Structure formats: C-alpha cells, structure tokens
Amino acid sequence: MQDKFINNSFASDDNMFANDMELISALLLNDERVWTSFLKQYRKICLIIACQHDVAHIFDELFSNFILKLTGTSEKSGVLEKYDGSASLKTYLSVIFRRIVFVIIATKTEKDIMFCPK
C-alpha cells in the first residue's frame, strides 16, 4: 500500500475517492514515507494558496498551523480523522488551509488596527 502512494500522485483528480480514503488511513497509521510524500505535495499546494493571498512571507507559520490542524492535539482530534470522502482530499485540505490563511490575516489585521498610531 505504501509504494502505491509514494510512486503515484495520490491526490490526483482521476482517483480521488478510493485512494484518498486509503491515503488517510495510511496517514492515520503514521506511516513516515506516506507522510513525507504527502507533506511534500501539499506544501506546494499550500504555498500557491499563500501566494494568491499575499501571505507567502508568513508561509512557515501558516503551514505549521495547517499540520497541527491535520494531526490535532491531545485534546482535539485532527481534521484528517474527520475526512469522509465526500469531496476530493485536495479540495478538503485546500479549504482548511484557506481558512487558516483567513484567520491569520484577520488576526494580524486586528493587531495592526489596534496598534496603529492616529
């Protein structure tokens, strides 16, 4: 199962549903090779989204938040566990990353407004 993800583009639109669910299963089993390949591919997608929203300068912060959202914490499960296959994994994760971008932009904007000299 691992080699299937490493050698193929596991998030392609051609095989989105069955392979996405298999990918999620492998990620939830903490397969290191699958995680490495997954993060490499989704880092590129997330960087494109960050550039679209002019926040590439804080990409590392955004991507760290994204990974935390994927995996969850000891108190809260990650969004990978909640994925049900009703949309492609690429779409699902892109929406999650965009939400993180919007929250960070809103937070930084509020801070700028609060500390902006009159």
C-alpha positions in Angstrom: 0.0 0.0 0.0 2.8 2.4 0.8 4.5 2.1 -2.5 1.3 3.0 -4.3 1.3 6.4 -2.6 5.0 7.0 -3.0 5.1 6.2 -6.7 1.8 7.7 -7.8 0.3 11.1 -7.4 -2.1 10.1 -4.6 -4.2 13.2 -4.8 -4.9 13.3 -8.5 -8.4 14.0 -9.6 -8.5 10.7 -11.5 -8.6 8.5 -8.5 -9.8 10.9 -5.8 -12.2 8.9 -3.6 -10.9 5.4 -3.1 -7.3 6.4 -3.0 -7.9 9.5 -0.8 -9.5 7.3 1.8 -6.6 4.8 1.6 -4.2 7.7 1.9 -6.0 9.0 5.0 -5.8 5.5 6.5 -2.0 5.3 5.9 -1.5 8.8 7.3 -3.6 8.0 10.5 -1.3 4.9 10.9 1.6 7.4 11.0 3.4 5.9 8.0 6.5 8.0 7.7 7.1 7.5 4.0 3.5 8.4 3.2 3.6 11.5 5.5 6.8 12.7 3.8 5.3 12.3 0.3 2.0 13.9 1.4 3.7 16.9 3.1 5.9 17.5 0.0 2.9 17.6 -2.3 0.6 19.6 -0.1 3.4 22.1 0.9 3.5 23.1 -2.8 -0.3 23.5 -3.0 -0.4 25.5 0.2 2.4 27.8 -1.0 0.4 28.5 -4.1 -2.6 29.4 -1.9 -0.4 31.6 0.3 0.9 33.5 -2.7 -2.6 34.0 -4.0 -3.4 35.8 -0.8 -0.1 37.7 -0.5 0.9 35.9 2.7 3.9 33.9 1.4 6.1 35.9 3.8 4.4 34.0 6.7 4.1 30.7 5.0 6.1 28.7 7.6 3.7 29.9 10.3 0.7 29.0 8.1 1.9 25.6 7.2 2.8 24.8 10.8 -0.8 25.7 11.8 -2.0 23.5 8.9 -0.1 20.5 10.0 -1.3 21.0 13.6 -4.9 21.2 12.3 -4.4 18.0 10.3 -3.0 16.0 13.2 -4.8 17.5 16.1 -3.7 17.7 19.7 -4.1 15.5 22.7 -7.3 17.4 23.5 -8.8 17.6 20.0 -8.7 15.3 17.0 -7.3 16.4 13.7 -9.3 17.1 10.5 -7.7 14.0 8.8 -9.8 11.8 11.1 -13.0 13.7 10.1 -12.4 13.4 6.3 -15.3 11.4 4.9 -14.5 11.3 1.2 -17.5 13.4 0.1 -15.1 15.8 -1.6 -11.6 15.3 -3.0 -8.9 15.4 -0.4 -7.2 18.2 -2.4 -10.3 20.3 -2.2 -10.9 19.4 1.5 -7.4 20.3 2.6 -7.3 23.4 0.4 -10.4 24.8 2.1 -8.8 24.1 5.5 -5.6 25.8 4.6 -7.5 28.9 3.2 -9.4 29.1 6.5 -6.1 29.2 8.4 -4.9 31.9 6.0 -8.1 34.0 6.6 -7.9 33.6 10.4 -4.2 34.7 10.4 -5.0 37.6 8.1 -7.9 38.7 10.2 -5.8 38.4 13.4 -2.9 40.3 12.0 -5.2 43.0 10.6 -6.9 43.4 14.0 -3.5 43.8 15.7 -2.4 46.4 13.1 -5.6 48.3 13.6 -5.3 48.2 17.4 -1.7 49.4 17.4 -1.9 51.8 14.5 -1.0 55.4 15.6 -3.6 58.0 14.9 
